[in-house]
Amino acid sequence: MRRFQRSVLGLLPLLALFAGTWFCARDGIAAQTATPKRVLLIHSFGRDFSPYESATSVFRSELAKRLPEPIVLFEATLDAGQPVSEEEERTFVAYLRVRYAGRAPDLVVTIGPPAARLFLTHRDQLFPSTPLVMAALDERLARGAALRPNDAAVVGKVDLPRLLENIFQLRPDTTTVAVVIGASPLEEFWLAQLQREATPFEGRAEFQWLSDLSLDQMKERAASLPPHSAVLYRLLIVDAAGVPHERQDALAALHASANAPIFGLYEKELGKGVVGGPYTSQRLHGEQMAEEALRILRGAASDEPQIRVTGLDPPVYDWRELERWGIDSARLPAGSEIRFAPLSMFQEHRVAIAAAVTLSVLQAALISVLLWQRIWRRRAEHEARSLGGRLITAQEDERRRLARDLHDDVTQRLAALAIQAAKLEGGSAGPQSRESVYLIRDGLVALSEDVHALSYRLHPTIIEDLGLVEALRAECDRVAHSEPLRVELDAGAIPARLPADAAVGLFRVAQEALRNVVRHAKASDVRVALHGRNGRLLLAVRDNGAGFEKVRSGASLGFASMRERMRLLGGTLDIESAPGHGTTISAWVPLAENA
């Protein structure tokens, strides 16, 4: 029973994984098989008509991103740049009825006033039960619209007095304002609105309404405006000659010829020739359109139509236009934003500067590490040299103590034993006993001589008693008597009294050099020279042996010891050798008092 329970418990994670996978797959299949939401956009002037295209672009992307169900967008264009006759309007309505006869859209979105008017007029003929989002029109045009409970309207509010106040605040001496507006039915409506709202400002400036001119005539007028003028670019769909125009192209043409600053209304025009000021955000307008569409498509019904008004955003200005027209930035309203200002040296080259700073910091860190390593290495070398010097000094002191003990104690005792053995030799003992005494005496004498020689090698007291030259002479004689070598000493004029450490150091170098000759050189002749020259004491040991190309491992420790002794004395050690040409070891130490 327990085994069965453990088996079931072990299968639970797999069952949970299977269930989760099944539900996810079911939801994915359901999402794929769900009926797509159908949204119809009706444009007034065309899909790419500015400034409406900015808002509709944001609307499309936000709707597709935030709606979980699949969506199908349909678009139709009224082309209301020219007056639309009743026949053309009936034809357009008939087209929509036939196009969506099988299934009505789930939502209709009208872009601009003409499209809104057409749909509201023929709504019952087209899609009487389909909700509406009316967008991209001013609240003046939306007033009194026959909206139904579940509808929505996203409208703007053109605050002409605020736009004019912006002009007079930046250029208080403005006496002429040329207003660019076209001749389409929509623009005729706006002309009347603007003329009415500009009445309070007529005492401050003369208004020139360019609605009766073609674009070329507008350019000529803009190029010949009197001093202290400004241009307000409101709307240009169709000019007085009946020619339709794309908003941004018309603005560029006017900017190229105008002799006065141009003020606009939409954010998209900033950087294209307008000075700037309070503006209508098309991005915000598109986001609000998407929010209302999502509310309706998700089934959130409302008893009253939802009206959302997109007002003017805080002012933004083009630095280049301010500079061009000599407008002091101190006149800008509080909280204004200035764009397109030239970058500072740091901003323009911030990547290179950041890279240079980073490289400098890394280089400084590396230099610091290297300096620290160098200091540490020098300190370690100094400590090592100091330790080496102390070791050599301690070694000499210990050698001196051992030599003194051997000389003053052991050799004296051996000598006393030898004397006692000699006394026994003349006694009455038998021949065999006397022979044993002879052997003991001879052994004691030899042992005493060996101990004396060891004491000398440990610390030649002759250096302290007779000086360095005699100590070297004794060492050369010792080697010559013990080895088949001819050893000569050439000692020149040297000071009578030498520093004890210098004398001991040179003696040890000579002693080590002679030892290496005996062990490795296979030489027959050795010459030791000691001379005082130019405030220095020079020792040279030269043999005629086999020589070498590099220091042998067996002798390398001895060479290192010789070099260390010379370094501690402030001198140097040089070794010259070649196979078959012998070896010369040269050591010198300074004799100056300040060495």
C-alpha angles and dihedrals in degrees: 000000000000090000089054091050091051090050092052092047090050091054094051096085090050091049091049091050091049092049093049091048091049094050092047091049090047092051091047092050090046091051091049093047096042115114109260119244111248117216122182119203115198112197123203099205107010140299094273099039111138132263093011094059091069092057094044091049091055089045093054095048095044093048094050092045099047103036110087094200122075114267135204119202119205122188134196130177128215095193092215095170086108124040110281114223123221090251092053090047092051090049092052092049091049090051091054092048093052093041094055100028093116095052129001120227118265089225137014120208118190119202114206134357100285093054091047092050092048095050094045090049095050100026096118090050093049116032110341095176098041116106119238134220108195110199145165099039136105122261089243089065092043094055111111094008112156096244121167128224098269095042127103136203125203105193138168132225119221105206100198095177090055091050091051092046088054090056094049093045093055095039109024092176093062110134101165130048118187111200116206111210133143135230105249119120090258091050091048088057090051093046090059091047093049094047090052094048093044093058094095090056098050091096090058100046144001115252120217112197110206097190093112093058135085118237091260090052090048089054091051091048092048090051093053102042115140121254118285093033133142134193123223110201105204112153137336114178099139124003126221090270090061094250115140117222137197107238099230093046092051090049092051091051092050093046091054093056107028119109092199135057118274122223121198141183109225130072093227090065092060108106091022097084110297123115093223139226134153108355142185112248110224090188091059090046091053092048091052090049090054092048093054092045091051091050091054096042091051090056100250099152123200131201093217132040112265112235119192120184120204107205131188118295124224113290122277124189138198109237091207093057091046089054094043094055097036095244111166111231088219087074093060117109117261113274094025121154122222119205135186093032112155113266119253119243089263094047094046094048099026094126093051092042092048090049091048092048091048091048091048092050091048091046091049090049091049092048090049091051091048092047091048090048090049092050090046092048093049090047090049091047091048091049091046092049091045089049090047090050092049091048092051091046091047089047092053091046091050091047089050092051093047092047091050092048092048093047099041099037118015098039092045091052092047090051091051090051090050091053092050089050090052090054090053089052093070095046130107096264120130124264093263093053092048090053090055090049090052091054093048091049094049091047092051092049092050092046090050091052091049092049090049091051091048090051090052093050092049093052123351103215087190088082090063094039104041106007140249097298094056091044090054091046091052091048092050091050091049092053093044091052095046099041135042091253136118106225120186129186121209109189119178132187111314132163114280092232121042129184107269094232092051092049093048092045094052091044091053091050090052091045092051092045092052090047090054090049090054094046104039116005102073086209130159099198132041127182122197117193129187121184139159111227134166095345092313135102112225125199121187128181113190127180135179095224135125097289123201143234096232138004110287116238091240093055099035094090090053092050090049090052091051092050092048091052091052093047091053089052092049093250138108140240124216127189122197120183142147131180109274095005103082131238134278122197115193123188129175135180128190119251097195114115092237094052 
